[in-house]
Amino acid sequence: MTMKKEPAAILIRNADVWAPEHLGRRDILIAGGKIIAMDVTLDVKIPGVEEIDAAGAKVVPGLIDQHIHVTGGGGEGGWASRCPELVFSELVRAGVTSFMGVSGTDSMSRSIENLLAKVRGLKTEGASGWMWTSNYAYPVTTITKDVRTELFSIPEVLGVKIALGDHRSAFPTAQEVLRILADVRVAGMLTGKTGFLHVHLGDMPVSFDILESCNEAGIPLKHMRPTHCARHPEVFRRACEFAKKGGVIDITTGGGNYMGDAADAVRAALDAGVPLENITMSSDGHGSMPRFNEKGEMVGLGIGKIDCDLECVRKLASEIGLADALRPMTTTVARALGLPGKGEVKEGFDADLLIMNEKLEPTWVFMQGRVAMREGEVVMKGMFEE
């Protein structure tokens, strides 16, 4: 891990701020991990302040990726197919300043205790992190053996993950899903976390039959967060209907979108009438990407990357504008998850910032006010990266 004395404050001058709405030229003063002042011109007299001239480059919020297999996914192809863990510098290069760790198919060798330890390790190294407890299994896999206690006692846990409509899932019934949601909802009330059920969607549209029945039973849509929503045409159609009723849907930037890529999926959702504020995006980074034939036999295996987040933002920016391209991975996901001080370039918010070049590639990355990338070079690395 790179250890370096941090300046008392950092002043970014001549920044073209996209907050994500376009604010134009601003100076930004950072201290104590926060944006403490922002104006057209700032007169700053602080001993030890470091000045950075952005020279008109775009400054945007750091990305928030709510679905990264930080401990590695995989296992579907046998012992040698367990995907490797995420390393800290990958977050920096991808412009991801906040993340949520997630587990997947492997509920045997990838424990939730391991997931929590990895999340806390990445936080210690400099990122902001939370997690979804459990995986594809039912009954759900937790550390405390109880969903309510999990959310109540572990600050990083914002909700529970399950899998629906996937041949690798445990096929919980609607009543079983309803019980999980009830526990998540009550725990959210007690903790102020809201409480979410993060739902891995397979190719079987029955998933939305279950979620809709839970909504009809009295559970608000805000507690249900389906992801991988664009991998199958009928699942995507149902997801769009879910979002138009007020739900939030998550589109995977890391591939598998049946109509093309994640940017195509976002545009298709918008064309279907889904409000932009009801769409988030995440990478599925370090998850396994198995390919199955019509018999359900695995015929290939890849690994998810997280740099696809920025690739999607760049493509969307050329089509719907930078401000709207940023929202699914900044303001929208921060508000959807209830993360105060995240997702905006704004006074009082965490100084999670990217300075971007003309190609919308990060040249500077700030994580809670600390410089993680300087002039294109990663200067904040993980414990074992050097």
C-alpha positions in Angstrom: 0.0 0.0 0.0 1.3 3.4 -0.9 1.6 5.7 2.1 2.2 9.4 1.5 1.6 12.5 3.6 -1.5 14.3 2.4 -1.6 18.1 1.9 -3.6 20.1 4.4 -6.0 21.0 1.6 -6.2 20.8 -2.2 -7.4 23.6 -4.5 -8.5 22.5 -8.0 -8.5 25.6 -10.2 -10.2 26.2 -13.6 -12.3 23.1 -13.5 -15.1 22.6 -16.0 -17.5 21.1 -13.4 -20.2 18.5 -14.3 -21.9 17.9 -11.0 -23.3 15.9 -13.0 -25.3 18.9 -14.3 -23.0 21.3 -16.1 -21.9 24.2 -13.8 -19.1 25.5 -15.9 -15.8 26.9 -14.7 -15.3 26.6 -10.9 -12.5 26.4 -8.3 -12.9 23.5 -5.9 -11.4 23.5 -2.4 -11.0 20.1 -0.7 -10.1 19.5 3.0 -10.8 16.8 5.5 -12.1 14.5 2.7 -14.9 16.9 1.7 -15.6 19.6 -0.8 -15.6 22.6 1.5 -16.0 25.4 -1.0 -16.7 25.8 -4.7 -17.0 29.1 -6.7 -16.0 30.7 -9.9 -12.9 32.0 -8.1 -11.7 31.2 -4.6 -9.2 33.2 -2.7 -7.5 30.6 -0.5 -4.9 31.3 2.2 -4.3 27.9 3.9 -0.7 26.8 4.8 0.3 23.7 2.9 -2.5 23.9 0.3 -1.7 22.0 -3.0 -2.9 23.8 -6.1 -3.9 21.8 -9.2 -4.7 23.6 -12.4 -7.4 21.6 -14.3 -6.9 24.0 -17.2 -10.5 23.7 -18.3 -10.7 19.9 -18.0 -13.9 18.3 -17.0 -14.3 17.4 -13.3 -17.1 14.9 -12.6 -18.2 12.8 -9.6 -16.4 9.5 -9.0 -18.4 6.5 -10.2 -20.4 4.3 -7.8 -20.5 0.7 -8.9 -23.0 -1.3 -6.8 -22.2 -4.8 -8.1 -18.5 -5.9 -8.0 -17.4 -9.4 -7.1 -14.5 -8.1 -5.0 -13.6 -11.6 -3.7 -13.9 -13.1 -7.2 -16.8 -14.9 -8.7 -16.8 -18.1 -10.7 -16.5 -21.8 -9.9 -18.9 -22.9 -12.6 -16.1 -24.6 -14.5 -14.5 -26.5 -11.7 -11.6 -25.8 -9.4 -9.5 -23.8 -11.8 -12.4 -21.5 -12.7 -12.6 -19.4 -9.5 -12.1 -15.8 -10.6 -9.4 -13.7 -8.9 -10.1 -11.0 -6.4 -10.2 -7.4 -7.3 -7.1 -5.3 -6.5 -7.4 -1.7 -5.4 -5.7 0.0 -8.4 -8.4 -1.4 -10.6 -10.9 0.8 -8.9 -8.6 3.8 -9.4 -8.1 3.2 -13.1 -11.8 2.7 -13.7 -12.7 5.9 -11.9 -14.8 3.9 -9.4 -14.5 5.7 -6.0 -17.4 3.9 -4.2 -18.5 0.3 -4.6 -20.7 -2.5 -3.3 -19.2 -6.0 -2.9 -21.3 -8.9 -3.9 -21.1 -12.7 -3.9 -22.6 -15.0 -6.5 -22.9 -18.7 -7.5 -20.2 -19.9 -5.2 -21.7 -20.1 -1.7 -19.2 -22.8 -0.7 -15.7 -21.4 -0.9 -16.6 -17.7 -1.1 -17.9 -16.9 2.4 -19.7 -13.8 3.4 -17.1 -13.3 6.2 -14.5 -13.2 3.4 -16.6 -10.7 1.5 -16.9 -8.4 4.5 -13.2 -8.6 5.2 -12.4 -7.7 1.6 -14.8 -4.8 1.6 -13.2 -3.5 4.8 -9.7 -4.0 3.3 -10.6 -1.9 0.2 -12.1 0.8 2.5 -8.8 0.9 4.5 -6.9 1.3 1.2 -9.0 4.4 0.4 -12.3 3.6 -1.4 -15.8 3.9 0.0 -17.4 0.5 0.3 -20.6 -1.4 1.3 -21.9 -4.9 0.5 -24.8 -7.1 -0.2 -25.0 -10.1 2.1 -25.8 -13.6 0.8 -25.5 -15.0 -2.7 -27.5 -17.4 -4.9 -28.4 -19.7 -2.0 -31.6 -20.1 -0.1 -32.0 -20.0 2.9 -29.9 -16.8 2.6 -26.2 -17.0 3.6 -25.4 -14.5 6.4 -22.7 -13.9 9.0 -25.1 -13.4 11.9 -27.6 -16.1 10.7 -30.4 -13.6 10.6 -31.3 -11.0 8.0 -32.5 -8.3 10.5 -29.5 -8.7 12.7 -27.2 -8.6 9.6 -28.4 -5.2 8.6 -28.7 -4.0 12.2 -25.2 -5.0 13.3 -22.9 -4.7 10.2 -22.6 -1.1 8.9 -21.5 -2.1 5.5 -24.5 -4.3 4.8 -27.2 -2.4 2.9 -29.3 -5.3 1.9 -29.6 -9.0 0.9 -28.8 -10.6 -2.5 -30.8 -13.5 -4.0 -31.0 -15.0 -7.4 -34.3 -15.5 -9.3 -35.2 -17.0 -12.6 -31.7 -18.5 -13.1 -30.9 -22.2 -13.5 -28.1 -21.7 -10.8 -30.5 -20.2 -8.3 -32.1 -22.0 -5.3 -35.6 -21.2 -6.7 -37.2 -19.7 -3.6 -41.0 -19.4 -3.7 -42.8 -16.1 -3.7 -43.7 -16.6 -0.1 -40.0 -17.2 0.9 -39.0 -14.0 -1.0 -41.8 -12.1 0.7 -40.4 -13.2 4.1 -36.9 -12.0 3.2 -38.3 -8.7 2.0 -40.3 -8.2 5.2 -37.1 -8.7 7.2 -35.2 -6.4 5.0 -37.9 -3.7 5.3 -38.1 -3.9 9.1 -34.3 -3.8 9.4 -34.3 -0.8 7.2 -36.8 1.0 9.4 -34.7 0.2 12.5 -31.4 1.3 11.0 -32.3 4.1 8.6 -30.7 2.1 5.8 -33.9 1.6 3.8 -33.1 -2.0 3.3 -32.9 -3.6 -0.2 -33.3 -7.0 -1.8 -30.7 -7.0 -4.6 -32.0 -9.5 -7.2 -29.8 -11.3 -9.7 -32.1 -11.9 -12.7 -31.7 -14.9 -14.9 -33.5 -15.5 -18.2 -36.8 -16.6 -16.7 -39.4 -13.8 -16.6 -41.0 -15.5 -13.6 -38.8 -13.3 -11.4 -41.1 -10.4 -11.9 -44.2 -12.5 -11.1 -42.6 -13.0 -7.7 -41.6 -9.4 -7.2 -45.0 -8.1 -8.3 -46.8 -10.5 -5.9 -44.6 -9.2 -3.1 -45.5 -5.6 -4.0 -49.2 -6.6 -4.0 -48.7 -8.0 -0.5 -47.6 -4.6 0.7 -43.9 -4.4 0.2 -42.9 -1.1 -1.6 -41.0 -1.3 -4.8 -38.2 0.8 -3.3 -37.0 -2.3 -1.4 -36.6 -4.4 -4.6 -33.5 -3.9 -6.8 -33.3 -6.2 -9.8 -30.0 -6.3 -11.7 -28.8 -7.8 -15.0 -32.1 -6.5 -16.4 -31.2 -6.5 -20.1 -29.9 -10.0 -20.7 -33.2 -11.4 -22.1 -35.9 -9.7 -24.2 -38.9 -10.6 -22.0 -37.0 -10.0 -18.8 -36.1 -6.6 -20.1 -39.6 -5.8 -21.1 -40.9 -6.7 -17.6 -38.0 -4.7 -16.0 -39.1 -1.6 -17.9 -42.7 -2.0 -16.7 -41.4 -2.4 -13.2 -39.4 0.8 -13.5 -42.3 2.7 -15.0 -44.3 1.8 -11.9 -41.6 3.4 -9.7 -39.0 0.7 -9.3 -35.3 1.1 -9.9 -33.6 -1.2 -12.4 -29.9 -1.9 -12.8 -28.3 -2.5 -16.2 -25.0 -4.4 -16.4 -22.1 -2.6 -18.2 -20.0 -5.7 -18.3 -21.8 -7.4 -21.2 -24.7 -9.8 -21.7 -27.2 -7.2 -22.9 -29.2 -8.9 -25.6 -29.6 -5.8 -27.8 -26.0 -4.9 -27.8 -24.2 -3.1 -24.9 -25.3 -1.3 -21.8 -25.6 2.0 -23.5 -28.0 0.4 -26.0 -30.0 -1.0 -23.1 -30.2 2.4 -21.4 -31.5 4.0 -24.6 -33.9 1.2 -25.2 -35.3 1.7 -21.6 -35.6 5.4 -22.2 -37.4 4.8 -25.5 -39.8 2.4 -23.6 -40.7 5.3 -21.3 -38.5 4.5 -18.3 -37.5 7.7 -16.5 -33.7 8.1 -16.4 -33.8 8.6 -12.6 -35.1 5.0 -12.3 -32.0 3.5 -14.1 -28.7 2.6 -12.5 -25.7 0.8 -14.0 -23.1 -1.5 -12.5 -20.2 -3.6 -13.9 -20.6 -7.2 -12.5 -16.8 -6.8 -12.3 -14.8 -9.9 -11.4 -17.8 -12.1 -11.8 -17.5 -15.1 -14.0 -19.1 -14.8 -17.4 -20.1 -18.4 -18.3 -21.6 -19.2 -21.7 -24.1 -22.1 -21.8 -25.6 -24.0 -24.7 -29.2 -24.9 -25.1 -28.7 -28.0 -22.9 -27.5 -25.8 -20.0 -23.9 -27.0 -20.5 -21.1 -24.5 -20.0 -19.2 -24.0 -23.2 -17.0 -21.0 -22.3 -16.0 -18.8 -19.4 -14.7 -15.2 -19.1 -14.3 -12.7 -16.3 -16.0 -9.3 -15.8 -14.1 -6.1 -15.9 -14.9 -2.8 -14.2 -13.4 -0.4 -16.8 -16.6 -1.1 -18.9 -18.3 1.5 -16.6 -16.4 4.3 -18.2 -16.7 2.8 -21.6 -20.5 2.9 -21.2 -20.5 6.5 -19.9 -18.4 7.6 -22.8 -20.7 6.0 -25.4 -23.8 7.4 -23.6 -22.3 10.9 -23.4 -22.0 11.0 -27.2 -25.7 10.2 -27.5 -27.6 11.7 -24.6 -25.0 14.2 -23.2 -22.5 13.9 -20.4 -24.7 15.0 -17.6 -27.3 12.3 -18.3 -24.7 9.7 -19.1 -23.2 10.2 -15.6 -26.4 10.0 -13.6 -27.0 6.2 -13.5 -23.6 5.8 -11.8 -23.5 9.0 -9.7 -26.6 10.8 -8.4 -29.2 8.2 -9.2 -27.4 5.2 -7.6 -26.4 7.4 -4.6 -29.9 8.4 -3.9 -31.3 4.9 -4.7 -29.0 3.4 -2.1 -29.3 6.2 0.4 -25.6 7.2 0.4 -25.4 10.7 1.9 -22.6 12.9 0.5 -22.0 10.7 -2.5 -22.7 11.1 -6.3 -22.4 14.9 -6.7 -19.7 17.6 -7.0 -21.2 19.8 -4.3 -20.2 21.7 -1.2 -20.3 19.5 1.9 -20.1 16.3 -0.2 -17.3 13.8 -0.2 -14.4 14.8 -2.5 -14.8 11.7 -4.8 -13.8 13.4 -8.1 -12.4 12.6 -11.5 -10.6 15.0 -13.7 -11.1 13.8 -17.3 -9.3 14.5 -20.5 -10.9 15.2 -23.9 -11.5 11.4 -24.4 -13.3 11.2 -21.0 -10.4 9.2 -19.5 -9.5 10.0 -15.9 -6.2 11.7 -15.4 -6.7 12.5 -11.7 -8.8 10.5 -9.3 -9.7 11.7 -5.8 -11.1 9.3 -3.2 -12.5 11.2 -0.2 -10.1 14.0 -0.9 -7.0 11.8 -1.3 -5.2 11.7 -4.6 -5.4 8.2 -6.0 -4.3 9.0 -9.6 -2.0 11.9 -10.5 -1.6 13.0 -14.1 -2.6 9.5 -15.3 -0.4 7.6 -12.9 -2.0 5.5 -10.1 -0.4 6.7 -6.9 -2.7 5.0 -4.4 -2.3 1.2 -4.5 -3.3 -1.8 -2.5 -1.3 -3.5 0.2 0.3 -6.2 -2.0 0.5 -4.3 -5.3 4.1 -3.2 -5.0 
